[in-house]
């Protein structure tokens, strides 16, 4: 299982996700509080920003080609599920 956070700006996109949820392919968790500087919210203090950068630099990376390959596979799966 993988969890992602997305912001939906289109009603048709939300309907598609609800369809996938009804088919039990995904679960939608609403109103989950995500405390991440990458998401909109209150500005960070300088110390918090430095800590975020330090933590980010120590996090393992993934190659761009691997990400593209994973996304291509997931995209195919999603397209199959919405047809």
C-alpha positions as CSV (number, residue, x, y, z in Angstrom):
1,X,0.0,0.0,0.0
2,X,1.2,3.5,-0.8
3,X,-0.3,6.8,0.4
4,X,-0.2,10.0,-1.6
5,X,-1.6,13.5,-0.9
6,X,-3.1,15.3,-3.8
7,X,-5.2,18.5,-4.3
8,X,-8.1,18.0,-6.6
9,X,-9.1,21.1,-8.6
10,X,-11.6,19.5,-11.0
11,X,-15.0,17.9,-10.2
12,X,-14.6,15.3,-13.0
13,X,-11.2,14.2,-11.5
14,X,-12.9,13.8,-8.1
15,X,-15.7,11.8,-9.6
16,X,-13.2,9.5,-11.2
17,X,-11.4,9.0,-7.9
18,X,-14.8,8.3,-6.2
19,X,-15.5,5.7,-8.9
20,X,-12.2,4.0,-8.1
21,X,-13.1,4.1,-4.4
22,X,-16.5,2.5,-5.0
23,X,-14.7,-0.3,-6.9
24,X,-12.4,-0.8,-3.8
25,X,-9.3,0.0,-5.8
26,X,-8.4,3.0,-3.7
27,X,-9.3,4.4,-0.3
28,X,-9.8,8.2,0.1
29,X,-8.8,9.5,3.5
30,X,-10.3,13.0,4.0
31,X,-9.2,15.8,6.3
32,X,-5.9,14.1,7.2
33,X,-3.6,16.7,8.7
34,X,-0.3,16.7,6.9
35,X,2.4,18.7,8.5
36,X,4.9,19.2,5.6
37,X,6.7,22.3,4.5
38,X,6.1,21.2,0.9
39,X,2.3,21.7,1.4
40,X,0.5,25.1,1.8
41,X,0.4,26.4,5.3
42,X,2.1,28.6,7.8
43,X,5.7,29.7,7.0
44,X,8.6,28.0,8.6
45,X,11.0,29.6,11.0
46,X,14.6,29.8,9.9
47,X,15.6,26.9,12.3
48,X,12.7,24.7,11.0
49,X,13.7,25.5,7.5
50,X,17.3,24.4,8.2
51,X,16.1,21.2,9.8
52,X,13.9,20.5,6.8
53,X,16.8,21.0,4.4
54,X,19.1,18.8,6.5
55,X,16.5,16.0,6.7
56,X,15.9,16.2,3.0
57,X,19.6,15.9,2.2
58,X,19.8,12.7,4.3
59,X,16.7,11.1,2.7
60,X,17.5,8.4,0.1
61,X,17.0,9.5,-3.5
62,X,15.3,7.8,-6.5
63,X,16.6,8.1,-10.0
64,X,14.5,10.0,-12.5
65,X,14.4,7.0,-14.9
66,X,13.0,4.8,-12.0
67,X,10.3,7.3,-11.2
68,X,9.3,7.6,-14.8
69,X,9.1,3.8,-15.1
70,X,7.0,3.6,-11.9
71,X,4.7,6.3,-13.1
72,X,4.2,4.7,-16.5
73,X,3.2,1.4,-14.8
74,X,0.8,3.2,-12.4
75,X,-0.7,5.3,-15.3
76,X,-1.4,2.1,-17.2
77,X,-3.1,0.6,-14.1
78,X,-5.2,3.7,-13.5
79,X,-6.3,3.9,-17.2
80,X,-7.4,0.3,-17.1
81,X,-9.4,0.9,-13.9
82,X,-11.2,3.9,-15.3
83,X,-12.4,2.2,-18.5
